Amino acid sequence: MTEIKNLTSSEASAYNYIISHLVDIPALTIRELSKRSNVSPTTILRCINKIGYQSFQEFKFTLSQVYAATKINGKNFDLISEAKEFFNDKLVDRFKNEMASAKKILLPSKFIIFFGIGTSGVLAEYGAREFSNFGFNAHFSNDPFFPFRFGSLANSVTGIVLSVSGETKESVAQTQKLREQNSKIISITNNSSNSIAKLSDVNFAYQAKSEMIGPDLNVTTQVPVVFILEALIRELISTSDDQS
């Protein structure tokens, strides 16, 4: 997929309209879309080509498949249903071992670095702030090229890596850099069969229904990630209180 910066101004206008009205696109002809977006059909087609599709029909078909996959029993997919499925899945038992292992790593850690890219980067920042709020020395990075160098602290550093797929090459590379410095790794990914999970000392796999819009946009719910971060920090605080 081309970078947005390579679109002309008129193509960018078409792109911005399209991504703001994705649900409507499958029902429109290219002329109807042109009228609504105030962009010519030719410009729309060039935009579609540049984002990786051979034709407007192919783009519409892909969107239709995505939205068809997000229907349950004929009804539009509901985030509440997804959340209920996750929270009703015996969470205490599901992550009991992971929580215990993560606590053993985190409690003696002198420095905790959260890492993620994109939406995972936003949640990495949230996690670092939450841990800092409770007195832990926690920071975050969403820079895929940040040169981690911990020196003598390396053995006391824990990296918490967030990635939906666990295969984003930049995130895998940063996880490898943390591992090379003997840092402990805790990861939160959608499944456990990925590179980052295999590089980790502890992996939380939340097993949410994977959802994509087009070939690159992953919109899998991140509600489980927030829950895991919140549960983990509270488990740590509870243990600290018991020991004091």
C-alpha positions in Angstrom: 0.0 0.0 0.0 1.3 3.4 -0.9 2.0 5.9 1.8 -0.6 8.6 2.2 2.0 11.3 1.4 2.2 9.9 -2.2 -1.4 10.7 -2.9 -2.2 13.9 -4.8 -4.4 16.4 -3.0 -7.5 15.3 -4.9 -6.7 11.6 -4.2 -6.2 12.4 -0.5 -9.6 14.1 -0.5 -11.1 10.9 -1.9 -9.2 8.7 0.5 -10.3 10.8 3.5 -13.9 10.6 2.4 -13.7 6.8 1.8 -12.1 5.9 5.2 -14.7 8.1 7.0 -17.6 6.3 5.2 -16.4 2.7 4.9 -19.7 1.2 6.0 -21.5 3.0 3.1 -19.1 2.2 0.3 -20.3 -1.3 -0.6 -23.7 0.0 -1.5 -22.5 2.8 -3.8 -21.5 3.0 -7.4 -18.4 4.9 -8.2 -20.5 7.7 -9.7 -22.6 7.9 -6.5 -19.4 8.0 -4.4 -18.0 10.7 -6.8 -21.1 12.9 -6.2 -21.0 12.5 -2.4 -17.3 13.1 -2.1 -17.1 15.9 -4.7 -14.2 14.0 -6.4 -14.2 12.7 -9.9 -14.6 9.0 -10.6 -11.2 8.9 -12.3 -9.5 10.4 -9.2 -11.4 7.8 -7.0 -10.1 5.0 -9.2 -6.5 6.3 -9.0 -6.8 6.4 -5.2 -8.2 2.9 -5.1 -5.4 1.7 -7.3 -2.8 3.3 -5.1 -4.1 1.7 -1.9 -3.7 -1.7 -3.4 -6.8 -2.6 -5.3 -7.2 -3.3 -9.1 -10.7 -1.9 -9.3 -13.5 -0.2 -7.4 -15.5 -3.4 -7.5 -12.6 -5.3 -5.9 -12.4 -2.7 -3.1 -16.2 -2.9 -2.5 -16.1 -6.7 -2.5 -13.3 -6.7 0.1 -15.3 -4.3 2.3 -18.4 -6.5 1.9 -16.4 -9.5 3.0 -15.1 -7.7 6.1 -18.6 -6.6 7.2 -20.1 -10.0 6.4 -17.5 -11.5 8.7 -18.5 -9.1 11.5 -22.1 -10.3 11.6 -23.4 -12.8 14.2 -26.7 -14.6 13.5 -27.6 -12.0 10.9 -27.0 -9.0 13.2 -24.2 -6.5 13.0 -21.2 -7.4 15.2 -21.6 -5.8 18.6 -18.5 -4.9 20.6 -20.6 -5.7 23.7 -21.0 -9.3 22.5 -17.2 -9.6 22.0 -16.5 -8.1 25.4 -19.0 -10.5 27.1 -17.4 -13.5 25.4 -14.0 -12.4 26.7 -15.1 -11.6 30.2 -17.3 -14.7 30.6 -14.4 -17.0 29.8 -13.3 -17.8 33.4 -10.8 -15.0 33.3 -9.3 -15.7 36.8 -8.5 -19.3 35.8 -7.6 -18.4 32.2 -4.7 -16.1 33.2 -3.9 -17.5 36.6 -0.5 -19.0 35.6 0.5 -15.9 33.5 -0.3 -13.5 36.4 1.7 -15.5 38.8 4.7 -15.7 36.4 4.5 -12.0 35.5 4.4 -11.0 39.2 7.6 -12.9 39.9 9.3 -11.0 37.1 7.8 -7.5 37.7 8.1 -7.2 41.5 11.9 -7.2 41.6 12.2 -5.1 38.4 13.9 -1.7 38.7 12.8 -0.5 35.3 9.7 -1.4 33.2 9.6 -0.3 29.5 6.3 -0.6 27.6 6.6 -0.9 23.8 4.0 -0.9 21.0 3.3 0.6 17.6 0.1 2.2 16.4 -2.9 1.4 18.6 -0.6 -0.9 20.7 1.7 2.1 21.2 -1.2 4.1 22.6 -2.0 1.3 25.0 1.7 1.0 25.9 1.7 4.6 26.9 -1.5 4.0 28.9 0.1 1.0 30.6 3.2 2.9 31.5 1.2 5.8 33.0 -0.9 3.3 35.0 2.1 1.5 36.4 3.8 4.9 37.2 0.6 6.0 39.0 1.1 3.1 41.4 4.7 3.8 42.1 6.6 1.7 39.5 9.5 3.0 37.5 7.7 2.6 34.1 8.2 4.3 30.8 7.0 3.7 27.2 8.3 3.8 23.7 6.5 3.7 20.4 9.7 4.3 18.4 10.5 1.2 16.4 14.1 2.3 16.1 14.8 3.4 19.7 18.2 2.1 20.7 17.6 0.3 24.0 20.8 0.4 26.1 20.4 -0.4 29.8 24.0 -1.2 30.7 24.3 -2.6 34.3 20.6 -2.3 34.8 19.8 -4.8 32.0 19.1 -7.7 34.3 16.6 -5.6 36.3 14.7 -4.4 33.2 11.4 -5.9 32.1 9.9 -5.1 28.7 6.1 -5.3 28.3 5.5 -5.6 24.6 2.0 -5.0 23.1 1.1 -6.3 19.6 -2.1 -7.7 18.2 -0.5 -10.0 15.6 2.8 -10.5 17.4 4.4 -10.3 13.9 4.9 -6.6 13.2 8.5 -6.7 12.1 9.5 -3.5 14.0 8.0 -4.8 17.2 9.7 -8.2 16.7 13.0 -6.4 16.2 12.6 -4.3 19.3 11.6 -7.4 21.3 14.8 -9.2 20.1 16.9 -6.2 21.2 15.4 -6.3 24.6 16.1 -10.1 24.8 19.7 -9.6 23.6 20.3 -7.4 26.7 19.0 -10.1 29.0 15.8 -8.1 29.8 12.8 -10.1 30.8 9.9 -10.0 28.3 6.1 -10.0 29.0 3.9 -9.7 25.9 0.2 -9.2 25.3 -0.9 -10.5 21.9 -4.0 -11.9 20.4 -2.7 -15.4 20.2 0.4 -17.3 21.4 1.5 -18.6 18.0 3.6 -15.7 17.0 7.2 -14.5 17.1 6.8 -12.1 20.0 5.1 -14.6 22.1 7.9 -17.1 21.5 10.5 -14.5 22.5 8.7 -13.8 25.8 9.1 -15.1 29.3 5.3 -14.7 29.8 2.7 -14.2 27.1 -0.9 -13.1 27.7 -2.9 -14.3 24.7 -6.5 -12.8 24.8 -7.9 -14.7 21.8 -10.3 -12.0 20.5 -11.9 -12.4 17.1 -9.5 -11.0 14.6 -10.9 -8.2 12.4 -9.3 -6.5 9.4 -10.4 -3.7 7.1 -8.5 -4.3 3.9 -5.0 -5.9 4.0 -3.4 -3.6 6.5 -5.9 -2.1 9.0 -6.3 -4.3 12.1 -9.3 -3.3 14.1 -9.4 -6.2 16.6 -10.9 -5.0 19.8 -8.4 -3.9 22.4 -10.8 -4.1 25.4 -9.0 -7.3 26.7 -5.6 -5.6 26.6 -6.9 -2.8 28.9 -8.3 -5.4 31.2 -5.0 -7.4 31.4 -3.0 -4.2 32.1 -5.5 -3.1 34.8 -5.7 -6.6 36.3 -1.9 -7.0 36.3 -1.2 -3.7 38.1 -3.8 -4.4 40.7 -2.4 -7.9 41.3 1.0 -6.4 41.8 -0.3 -3.8 44.3 -2.3 -6.5 46.2 0.9 -8.6 46.5 2.9 -5.5 47.6 0.3 -4.7 50.3 0.3 -8.3 51.6 4.1 -8.2 51.9 4.2 -4.9 53.7 
